Amino acid sequence: MPMMKRADIAAHPLFPAIEKQIAQHLIGIHMRTPRMSRLKASHRKWLMTQSVFALALRRTDKDPLSGLTATRFVETVMRLGAASRNTATAYLSELVAYKFLRDVPDVPDKRVRVLEPTKLSLNGLRSWFNGHLACLDRLDGGNREMTSLAEERIFLIAQPIGADIMVSDPLWLEPPESIGHFLWSDLGGIILHDLFARLDDVNRTAPTISCGPVTLVELSETYQVSTTNLKRMFKKAETDGLLSWEQPRRRGELLLSISFVEDYFTWQSAKFAAIDRSYHQALAQLGIKTEEAAAA
């Protein structure tokens, strides 16, 4: 199957359905391994996480000092404008403390600390990648997910490529303001996943779309997010007319404005397009033709 363009992905009649599918997939990862939420607790952390893996997976045996080091990571984060030097350094230490990263053994220069992902974090991001491939397959009848599961090197090659594409895309790097105040907040991304996982039969011509009954107490208990943080996220969106509850005091069904929904869909389509492009480039590097992949 040929690569899908961002505009075609966003406009596809099944795109709302795959948004629900990927939201459910990512919520599942969160529920099974809550610690993994630290890797994507906010958009800032997600940008840093993608950079961590991209640097680590580009390490080669020919150059044992290549790969993920604190210096390279901080330089990357500073170039992206994703965080300050101190924040980047603290985040790297956090990933080591939570056993998402470990030291590469037998580095020839003991003055250089080279890090690599642990099995826990690598499997988490691989699941994230393959979950998106499954959604792309649903759009065009492809066989990306099965091909990736059969050939593990596809993910290892594709992740750094996809990360580069995403962080160089202004749309992905700076989400629209309508959704940005969720995404820049801790665990705001998983809250958006929850809302979009509730959508059924999305009518993209309607002014609002219902999520069904939603309470901040329920969201707080499910995802361990403080109600203060949740109130801050939703208050701005309510003030901007992006969402509202049917009844006073945030009771009844939660209604999302179509502008809010479409801003999120457009932003997400940039990610799907980047992942599809990285997948195809990985196939090319491995010498796998698309027709061979389809037969996998």
Phi, psi and omega per residue, in radians:
M1 nan 2.384 3.100
P2 -1.223 2.838 3.101
M3 -1.119 2.553 3.101
M4 -1.685 2.406 3.113
K5 -1.449 2.690 -3.106
R6 -0.967 -0.825 -3.089
A7 -1.091 -0.670 3.141
D8 -1.206 -0.629 3.111
I9 -1.137 -0.871 -3.084
A10 -1.092 -0.609 -3.071
A11 -1.537 -0.129 -3.065
H12 -1.084 2.383 3.136
P13 -1.005 -0.473 -3.127
L14 -1.591 0.021 -3.070
F15 -1.064 -0.754 3.073
P16 -1.013 -0.612 -3.135
A17 -1.199 -0.673 3.137
I18 -1.334 -0.445 3.032
E19 -1.134 -0.695 3.058
K20 -1.121 -0.738 -3.119
Q21 -1.096 -0.820 -3.098
I22 -1.249 -0.579 3.091
A23 -1.079 -0.785 3.122
Q24 -1.122 -0.665 3.122
H25 -1.095 -0.794 -3.095
L26 -1.262 -0.589 3.042
I27 -1.125 -0.665 3.105
G28 -1.068 -0.755 3.085
I29 -1.060 -0.763 -3.129
H30 -1.056 -0.764 -3.086
M31 -1.240 -0.646 -3.124
R32 -1.278 -0.689 -3.107
T33 -2.336 1.381 -3.077
P34 -0.965 -0.514 3.138
R35 -1.093 -0.464 -3.135
M36 -1.117 -0.374 -3.136
S37 -1.097 -0.360 3.103
R38 -1.137 -0.447 -3.124
L39 -1.305 -0.324 -3.102
K40 -2.467 0.572 -3.065
A41 -1.073 -0.546 3.064
S42 -2.492 2.934 3.139
H43 -1.082 -0.619 3.115
R44 -1.068 -0.788 3.139
K45 -1.200 -0.597 3.139
W46 -1.170 -0.682 3.065
L47 -1.087 -0.728 3.123
M48 -1.180 -0.683 3.134
T49 -1.098 -0.791 3.097
Q50 -1.030 -0.674 3.129
S51 -1.193 -0.670 3.097
V52 -1.009 -0.886 -3.102
F53 -1.201 -0.673 -3.137
A54 -1.069 -0.763 3.108
L55 -1.157 -0.793 -3.084
A56 -1.129 -0.733 -3.060
L57 -1.356 -0.160 3.071
R58 -1.597 0.042 3.102
R59 -1.178 2.440 3.129
T60 -2.161 2.616 3.107
D61 -1.148 -0.465 3.137
K62 -1.140 -0.508 3.115
D63 -2.207 1.556 -3.041
P64 -1.127 -0.253 3.100
L65 -1.650 0.044 3.097
S66 -1.393 3.015 3.097
G67 1.790 -2.579 -3.022
L68 -1.568 1.983 2.975
T69 -2.214 2.808 -3.137
A70 -1.037 -0.724 -3.116
T71 -1.088 -0.820 -3.134
R72 -1.141 -0.683 -3.124
F73 -1.146 -0.824 -3.135
V74 -1.078 -0.716 3.113
E75 -1.062 -0.744 3.141
T76 -1.119 -0.820 -3.118
V77 -1.115 -0.712 3.132
M78 -1.146 -0.674 3.134
R79 -1.141 -0.635 3.120
L80 -1.309 -0.377 -3.035
G81 1.268 0.416 -3.071
A82 -1.382 -0.478 -3.104
A83 -2.930 2.948 3.098
S84 -1.366 2.930 3.116
R85 -1.027 -0.784 -3.113
N86 -1.137 -0.701 3.128
T87 -1.131 -0.735 3.139
A88 -1.113 -0.761 3.140
T89 -1.119 -0.749 3.133
A90 -1.137 -0.640 -3.129
Y91 -1.157 -0.723 3.126
L92 -1.094 -0.733 3.103
S93 -1.101 -0.648 3.122
E94 -1.113 -0.730 -3.136
L95 -1.148 -0.612 3.078
V96 -1.208 -0.775 -3.112
A97 -1.069 -0.636 -3.124
Y98 -1.580 0.202 3.060
K99 1.071 0.615 2.961
F100 -1.579 -0.383 3.087
L101 -2.273 2.681 3.076
R102 -2.502 2.880 3.125
D103 -1.279 2.412 3.002
V104 -1.269 2.215 -3.105
P105 -1.286 2.702 2.993
D106 1.027 0.693 3.021
V107 -1.262 2.239 -3.016
P108 -1.084 -0.549 -3.141
D109 -1.833 1.856 -3.054
K110 -1.176 -0.207 3.107
R111 -1.375 -0.268 -3.101
V112 -1.871 2.157 3.094
R113 -1.727 1.943 3.118
V114 -1.807 2.308 -3.077
L115 -1.964 2.715 3.085
E116 -2.458 2.726 3.129
P117 -1.195 2.556 2.997
T118 -1.430 2.963 3.138
K119 -1.039 -0.664 -3.127
L120 -1.017 -0.931 -3.080
S121 -1.269 -0.601 3.138
L122 -1.147 -0.744 3.115
N123 -1.149 -0.616 3.113
G124 -1.112 -0.797 -3.126
L125 -1.278 -0.553 3.067
R126 -1.111 -0.706 3.091
S127 -1.110 -0.709 3.072
W128 -1.012 -0.816 -3.115
F129 -1.121 -0.884 -3.097
N130 -1.170 -0.540 3.073
G131 -1.098 -0.664 3.096
H132 -1.230 -0.638 3.098
L133 -1.099 -0.681 3.122
A134 -1.069 -0.651 3.117
C135 -1.196 -0.734 3.106
L136 -1.086 -0.676 3.099
D137 -1.036 -0.631 -3.123
R138 -1.174 -0.483 -3.130
L139 -1.316 -0.671 -3.035
D140 -2.216 0.165 3.106
G141 1.291 0.363 -3.125
G142 -1.338 -3.068 -3.098
N143 -2.317 0.668 -3.069
R144 -1.124 -0.826 -3.055
E145 -1.055 -0.855 -3.128
M146 -1.096 -0.648 3.118
T147 -1.140 -0.744 3.137
S148 -1.170 -0.684 3.120
L149 -1.146 -0.562 -3.126
A150 -1.384 -0.454 -3.102
E151 -2.257 1.672 -3.019
E152 -1.147 -0.368 -3.138
R153 -1.172 -0.363 -3.132
I154 -1.027 -0.843 3.135
F155 -1.091 -0.770 -3.077
L156 -1.088 -0.578 3.108
I157 -1.451 -0.697 -3.017
A158 -1.270 -0.589 -3.037
Q159 -1.017 -0.881 3.124
P160 -1.092 -0.621 3.120
I161 -1.129 -0.848 3.140
G162 -1.098 -0.681 3.111
A163 -1.069 -0.771 3.123
D164 -1.054 -0.743 -3.126
I165 -1.116 -0.787 -3.085
M166 -1.161 -0.794 -3.065
V167 -1.312 -0.239 3.072
S168 -1.658 -0.018 3.135
D169 -1.670 1.975 -3.119
P170 -0.966 -0.599 -3.131
L171 -1.113 -0.774 -3.137
W172 -1.291 -0.708 -3.084
L173 -1.114 -0.712 -3.113
E174 -2.122 1.563 -3.111
P175 -1.027 2.674 3.080
P176 -0.936 2.570 -3.087
E177 -1.005 -0.561 -3.106
S178 -1.016 -0.645 3.138
I179 -1.859 -0.232 -3.060
G180 -1.077 -0.634 -3.099
H181 -1.225 -0.311 2.947
F182 -1.374 -0.878 -2.980
L183 -1.165 -0.561 3.135
W184 -1.413 -0.150 3.120
S185 -1.567 2.641 3.101
D186 -1.066 2.205 3.137
L187 1.115 0.253 3.079
G188 -1.163 -0.541 3.132
G189 -1.129 -0.728 -3.129
I190 -1.210 -0.505 3.071
I191 -1.150 -0.738 3.081
L192 -1.111 -0.722 3.093
H193 -1.007 -0.727 -3.138
D194 -1.069 -0.789 -3.121
L195 -1.096 -0.767 -3.083
F196 -1.338 -0.371 3.047
A197 -1.235 -0.300 -3.124
R198 -1.543 -0.168 -3.035
L199 -1.391 2.310 3.068
D200 -2.233 2.485 3.060
D201 0.862 1.047 -3.098
V202 -1.187 2.120 3.056
N203 -1.718 1.830 -3.030
R204 -1.369 0.046 3.046
T205 -1.805 -0.125 -3.138
A206 -1.421 2.639 -3.129
P207 -1.231 -0.511 3.117
T208 -2.422 2.752 3.119
I209 -2.299 2.307 -3.062
S210 -1.516 2.391 3.008
C211 -1.631 -0.059 -2.990
G212 1.425 -3.047 -3.129
P213 -1.116 2.233 3.119
V214 -2.406 2.321 3.048
T215 -2.183 2.587 3.119
L216 -1.170 -0.540 3.105
V217 -1.091 -0.775 3.125
E218 -1.076 -0.816 -3.141
L219 -1.091 -0.701 -3.140
S220 -1.097 -0.779 -3.112
E221 -1.223 -0.646 -3.092
T222 -1.230 -0.742 -3.013
Y223 -1.948 0.104 3.106
Q224 0.981 0.808 3.063
V225 -1.901 2.380 -3.118
S226 -1.130 2.523 3.116
T227 -1.122 -0.514 3.089
T228 -1.084 -0.784 3.117
N229 -1.125 -0.753 3.136
L230 -1.109 -0.763 -3.141
K231 -1.057 -0.661 3.125
R232 -1.122 -0.771 3.130
M233 -1.065 -0.901 -3.034
F234 -1.287 -0.544 -3.123
K235 -1.057 -0.809 3.138
K236 -1.102 -0.760 3.137
A237 -1.106 -0.669 3.102
E238 -1.162 -0.789 -3.133
T239 -1.055 -0.633 -3.132
D240 -1.448 0.026 3.115
G241 1.264 0.437 -3.082
L242 -1.575 -0.407 3.091
L243 -2.717 2.811 -3.131
S244 -2.823 2.744 3.039
W245 -1.712 2.636 -3.125
E246 -1.142 -0.556 -3.066
Q247 -2.098 2.758 3.122
P248 -1.043 2.813 3.092
R249 1.047 0.601 3.076
R250 0.951 0.901 3.112
R251 -2.075 2.733 3.132
G252 1.483 -2.717 -3.094
E253 -1.340 2.510 3.067
L254 -1.653 2.210 -3.125
L255 -1.880 2.213 3.074
L256 -1.724 2.357 3.078
S257 -1.237 2.651 -3.122
I258 -1.141 -0.516 3.107
S259 -1.163 -0.681 3.084
F260 -1.099 -0.816 -3.135
V261 -1.092 -0.806 -3.090
E262 -1.218 -0.598 3.061
D263 -1.078 -0.713 3.130
Y264 -1.190 -0.777 3.116
F265 -1.044 -0.775 -3.126
T266 -1.093 -0.771 3.128
W267 -1.094 -0.772 3.133
Q268 -1.140 -0.582 -3.128
S269 -1.104 -0.524 3.089
A270 -1.106 -0.696 3.111
K271 -1.157 -0.823 -3.136
F272 -1.062 -0.720 3.138
A273 -1.132 -0.700 3.130
A274 -1.135 -0.723 3.140
I275 -1.164 -0.710 3.125
D276 -1.114 -0.747 3.130
R277 -1.107 -0.739 -3.136
S278 -1.150 -0.644 3.108
Y279 -1.073 -0.843 -3.126
H280 -1.149 -0.629 3.103
Q281 -1.190 -0.611 3.078
A282 -1.133 -0.727 3.071
L283 -1.018 -0.761 -3.118
A284 -1.096 -0.738 3.138
Q285 -1.131 -0.582 -3.134
L286 -1.505 -0.073 3.141
G287 1.282 0.439 3.105
I288 -1.682 2.104 3.114
K289 -1.394 2.648 -3.070
T290 -1.070 -0.580 3.121
E291 -1.219 -0.531 3.064
E292 -1.220 -0.667 3.117
A293 -1.105 -0.705 -3.118
A294 -1.125 -0.445 -3.119
A295 -1.597 -0.046 -3.069
A296 -1.118 nan nan
